[in-house]
Amino acid sequence: MTDITRKPRAGLFFIGTKRYASIGEGTPHGTYIERLNRQVCSFKQDLESIADVTFPGIIYSAADVKNAISSFIGANVDYVLVTYLSWAEDHQWIRFLRDMPACPILFCHKLPNMEKLTNTNDESEFCEFACNNGLVGILEASGSIKRFNRKMVSVYTGTWAQIVQRAEVFGRAALARALLRESRIGLLASMNELMWSTYVDPYSVFKDIGPEVNYLSLAELEDTIGSVQETEARAVMAKIAERYEIMPDVDNGKFLASVRTSIGLERLAEAHEIDLLVFNDVDPVLFKHIGLRPGFWPTNPNVHTLCVPEGDIGAGIACYTLKILSGKQVNLIEPFFIDTENDTFAGGHAGPNDYTDSSGKCIIANDVRFAKTQYKYAGAPFAWYVFPEGRKTMLHCSEQTGKFQFVVTQVETLPTQHFLATFSHGVFRPVNAKSTELFQRLAEKGVTQHYGIAEGNYVPAIKDVADMLDFDCQEI
């Protein structure tokens, strides 16, 4: 399975010129090259706090470019940070644009941090000037980005501290791009025939985003559930019962069946090394053969696969992207209704939804949507969850007009008690728009009903991911 906890891998491509090599000889601060070496040593240390860094040395020649590219390929870097330390010839940069395989590039101009120059007839002051005129190099080099039509290049100007902050966001986005290309999606067992708007092309998922889509069968799920020992399922059930309140009408036999099915589903995903399980939990065949939809994913902290319901691969991509960017719990919601008086909306989702963040509220309750059916475990209980309070990023992904899109906004999750039976849920207030405006703009954009939410603000990184994947992206 894909390790989404690793640091981004950054390659550093810092450009200088040997034409200035001897400037500053005999001065207290040393030569041009000595001063640059001190600078980059400090820069490298700062970046090592946010990334695994590959630094092949300052780029002075065509041989240096070739060595740098080999180093970056060997380290399998997620992105390259480029800056001109001073003015320099542009042929090194142009060789890099031509020969470096496709990868995200953060092309930065570092604003100088130097004492005001007064008289560059002084050798030390002239050397300081030479070490801080990278603006000339950046401008000289910028046109080649257009001439090569190089994709995934982001241009940024700021102080070094600001560049490190920008690199942290850009690096997380580049990591998301890289991890998506390594990941596996398990579709169990089909997309949702009730919601055609959620359909995406699995070939395009692989070509344009990266994950391989694997098709899992309900027959294999049934066999896997059958291999879960009852004693093990009872032990897991006891731990869940010890931690959460249980509604008085919950049937212990159905509770056990739901836990056992959840364990079986987790084991099936693990057996196929699935990073994202897209589970059609409203498939009638599921209820006919299994008798319920599992309600306790995940059953333990060692479950690393992310699970989303209703066979929606686009929703899964949104949630998985948020998971990579945040490293936190991610939930799936669909907005239910707008409370115009309070400018809020209620949202949530039935079926599997991560309930393990103790900041939320969880009760074990019956799945009343199916309680009056004839299925074997009709109304089997699930983890009825109220999402934690606080600021969330809300992200949508779907395939429209032959192209994938992200639509992203921020919402405040407000205090509330359990009130929507069968649905893990919450009450939300949009941060940047009125609720009615938010959904007006979403409907005008053309979306579906599914959204991932995660604590924190990941809008800048999501925009970077969208740029790297050539998605349409809109912030509301």
N, C-alpha and C positions, 0 to 999 in steps of 0.2 A: 504493500500500500504506500501511497505517496506521503512523505513527511512534510506536512504543512507548517511545522514548527521551526524549520531551519531559518537561519538568517539569509537575507538576499546576498548574492555574490556579485561584487562590484569590481570592474576593471577600471584602473585609473590611467588615463591617457593625457599626461601633462606635457605640453609642448614648449621647448625652449630653442635657443639658437647658439651655435658655436661661434658665430660672428662676434658675440659679446664676451667671449670666454676670458679674455685677459683684462677686461675692464675691472677696475677696483683693486688691482694688485698693490699691495703695500698699504692699503687703507685699513682702519681699525675693524671694519665689518667684513673685510675680505672681498674676494672677487665675485663677479656676477654668478659664476657657477656655485661657489660656496654659499652665497646667499640663497640661491634657488634651492640648493640641497637642504638647507635649514628649513625653508618654507615647506617643502614637500614632506619632510619628515613630520612636521607638526600636522599638516593636512592629513597625512596617512593615519596618524594616531587618532585624529578626530573621527575619521570615517570608519575606523575599525570598531568603534562603539556601536555602529548601526549596521555593519555589513562585514562579510568575509571578503577581504580585500586582496586583489591581485595587482601588484604594482611592479612593472618590469623596468622601472627607471625612467628618468626624464627622456623624452623623445627629441633627439637631435638629428637623426639621419634616417635614410631609407632602411638601413639594416635594423635600426631601432624599431621602426614601424613593423617590419616583418617579425621581429622577436616578440613585440607586444601582441600582435594578432595571434601568434602561436601560443603565447601564454594565456590569452583570454579564452581561446578555444579549448586548451588543455584544462583550464579551470572551470569550463562550462559556465561562464559568467552570465548573470541575468541581465546586466546592463553595463554600459561604459560611461563613466563621467569624464568629459573632455573639457580642458581649459587651456588657453594660452597663458603661460606664466609671464610672458613678455611678448613683444613683437617677435615673430619668427617667420621664416619662409613657410609658405602654405603647401609645399609639395608633400610634406609628411602627412598632413591632414587629408589631402586629396588621395594619396595612396591608401590611407585608412578607409576612406569612403568607398573606394573602388574594391578593396580586397577583403574587408571585414565582412563575414557573413551577417545576415540580417539579425539585428538585435536592437533593443531600445538604447538610445543615446541621449544623455543629458549634457547639452552643450552650454557651458556656463562662462560668463564673464565675471571674474572676481573683482569687486570694487577695491581700489588700493587702500591699504592701511599704512600710511607713511607720514612722516613729518613734511610740512610744507617746504617745497623746494625754494631756495632763495638765489643760488648761484651755481649752475651746473658746470661752471668752469672748475669747480672743486671736484676732484676725481671721485670722492665718495658719494657726493650728491648726484653726479652724473650716473654712477653705477646704480644708485637707488632709483633714478628715473628709468634706466634701462630695465630694471627688475619689475617695474610697475606700469609699463605701457602696453599691457595685454589687450587693451581696447582696440589698438590698431590691428593686432592679430585676429581678434574675434571678428571684427568687421571685414577684414580681408578674406577670412575663411567662410563667412556666412553665405556668400553667394553660391559657393559650391554645393551647399546642401540642396539648393533649388536646382542647380544644374544636373546633379545626380538624381534628383527626385527621390532622395533617400527617405524612407518611411520611418516612423517611430523615433523621430528626433524632436526633443523638446528644448527650447532655448530659454535660458534664465540668466538674469543679472541681479547680483546682490553681494552683500558682504560675505566673507567666508562662513560666518555663523549662519547666515540665511541660506547659503548654498547647502550646508550640511542638513538644515531642516528640509529644504526642497528635495535633497537626495534621499532623505528618509522616506518621504511620501512616494517619490518616483520609484525608489527601490522596492517598496512593498508592492507597488503596481507591477513592476517588472517581474517580481517573484510570483505574483498571481498568474501572469502570462505564462511563465515557465512551468509552474505547477499544473496549470490547466492542460498543458501539452503532455504532461506525464500521467494524468489521472484517468481513471476508468469510471464510467457511469454504468450502473446496472439498472435496466428497465424491467420492472416486474409488474405484470408480464406484457403490458401494452400501454400505449397512450390512451387517454380517457375519451371514450366515444360520446360522452355527454357534453364535451367541451372542445369542439373542433378548433376553436380559436387558439387553443394552447398547443396545437401540433407544431412541431418543427421538423426539419429535415436532418436526420442523424448523420448523413454524409456531410452536410454543411457544418454540423457541430464539430466533427472531426477536422474538416478542412479549415474552417474559419476561427475556431476557438481552441480546439486541441484534444478534448477527451474522446476516447474510444467508447462507443455505446455497445454494451453487452446485453443480450436478451436472456433474462432468467425466467424459469418456468414455475408455475404454481405446483406442478407435480414434484419438482425437486424441493420446493418449499415444504410440501406436505411430508416428504420423506425426511427432511431435516428436522422438522418439528417432532416427528415420531422418534428421532434419535435422542431427543432431550429427555434425560431421566426425570421421573416425577420428583424424586428426592431433591434434585438440583433445583427444579422449578419451585418447589415448596420453600427451599431455603431463600431463594431470591424474593419470593412473594412475602416471606416473613420480614425481610429487611425493608421492603417497600412499606408494608403495613406498620412497621415500627416507626417509620419516619413521617408518614402522612396520615391525616385524618381520613377515616373511611365512612362513607355514608351508610346509614343503618340498613338500607334495602339492597346492599351489594351481596350477591350470591358468591360464596367462597369457591364453589366449583367453577363458575365462570371466570372469577378472578384468577384462579390457577391456570385456566385455559388461555387467558389473555397473556399472562406472564410467560407461559410456556411457548406460545406462538411468537412473542416478542423475542425470546432467546433464539428460537429457530430462525427467525428472520435475520437476526444479527449474525448467526453462524453461517448462514447462506452467503451473506455479503462478504464475510471474512474469507470464506472458502474460495470465492472468486476474486479476492483482492479488490473489492469495490470501494472507491472513495466516496461516491455519491450514489445513493440508492433512490431511484425515482419509482415510487411504489403506487400502483393503481389500486388504492385501498377501497374503491367503490365498485370494483369489478364483481358482477354477480357470481362469476365462477369462483372467486375467492370465498364468498360467503357459503356457496353450495358445498365446497370441498373442505374448507377450513372451519367454517361456522362462525367466524367473527373477523373483525379487523384488529390487529394487535394494538394495545393501548399504552405500552410501557417502554417504548424506545427512547433513550437507551436504558438498559437494565443495570449497567455498571459503568464506572468512569473509564474503563479500558476500551470501550466501544468508540472507535475513531471514525467510522463511516457516518456521513451525514445522510439523514433520511428525509425526503419530502413526499407528501401524498399526492393523489389524484393524477399520477402519470404525467406530470407537467415538467418536461425537461428544461424548458426556459426558466421556470421558477426554481428548479434545482440549480441551474447555473448562477442565478442571482444569489441564492442562499450560500452556495459553495464559494463564490467570489467574496461575499461578506465574511465568511468563515476564515478564509485565507488572510484577508486584510485586517481583521479584528483579532483573531485568535480567541474569540469569545463565543458564547452561546448564540445561535441564530435560530429564529423562529419564522414560520411561514404564516402569513395572514391573508385574508381577503376582507376588504371593507364591507360592512353590512348596511349601515345606515348613518345618516348625518343628523346630529342634534343641532339644529340651527340656532336654538336659543343660547346654547353654550359654546357654539362654534367648535364642536368636537365631532368625532365619528367613532363608532364602535367597529371593531374588527377582530378577527381571529380565524381559527380553522379547526375543523374536526379531524380526527385521525391522528397519526403519529406527530408529535410536536415535542421538542426537548423541554422537559419539565424540571430539570435538575438544578437550575440556579436557585439557591435558597433565598434570593432577594424577591422572587415571585411567591405566589401562594398556590399551593397544590392540595387538592382533595381527590380521593379515589371515589369516582361516581360512575353510575351506569350510563352507557351510551344509549340514551333514550330514543335516538333517531331510529334504531333498529330493534327496540325493545318489544315491539308488537309483531315482529316478523316470525316466520316459522323456521328460521335458521337454528342450527344446533345450539349455539351459545348466544341466542338473541339478547341484545342489551348488555353484553359482557362489559365489565367496567374498564375505565381508562384513567389516565392521569389528567384530571380536569384542572387546568393551569390558568392562572391570571398572570400576565406578563409583568416583569418588574418595572417600577416607575423610573423615569429619567429620559434623557435625550437619546433618540434612536435615529440611525440612518435607515431609510426605507427604500428598497431597490427593486425594480421590476426589470425583467428580461424577456423578450419575445422576438420572434422572427417575423418581420413585416416587410412586404414588398421585396422579398428576396434578400433582405439584409437584417442582421440582428440589431437590436437596440437595447440600451439601458435608459430607464427613466428613474431619476433619483430625487429624493427630497428628504427633509428632516422633520421628525415629529417628536412631540413630548408625550410620553406615556404617563397618564394621570392616575392618581389613586382610585381604586375601585374594588368592590367585592365581587365574588362570583355571582353572575346573574344570567349568563347565556348558557343554558343547559346544552351538553354534548360538545360545545366548542371551547377549546382553549382560547382565551380572548383578553381584550383590554380596551380601554378608552383612550383616544389619541387626539391631540390638537396639533395641526400643522404649524411649523415654525415660520415659514416664509410666505404663507398665503392663507386666506380664509378656507375653511373646509369646502365650501361650495365652489370656490375658485379652483382649488386643487383638483377636484374631481371633474370639473368642467374642462380643465386643461388636459387632464389625463384622457378623458373621452375624446377630445379633439385630436390628441396625439395619436390615438389608436393603440390600445394596450389589451391586457386581459385582466382578470380579477385577482391575480396572485402576486404577492410582494414578500420579500424577505426583510426582516428587521434585525438589527444588531446594535448594541449599546455603543455610542460614540459617533463622531463625525468622520465619515470616510468619503465624503463627496469629492475632495480633490484627488484622492487615489483612484476612485471609480472613474473619474474623467480621464485620468492617465491610462487606466486599463482599457477604456473604450477607444482611446486614440491608438493604443498598441494593437488592438484587435480589429481596428477599422470598423467599429460599431458606430451607429448613430447614437448620440447621447444628449439628453436634455435634463437640466436641473429645474425643478419647480420649487 
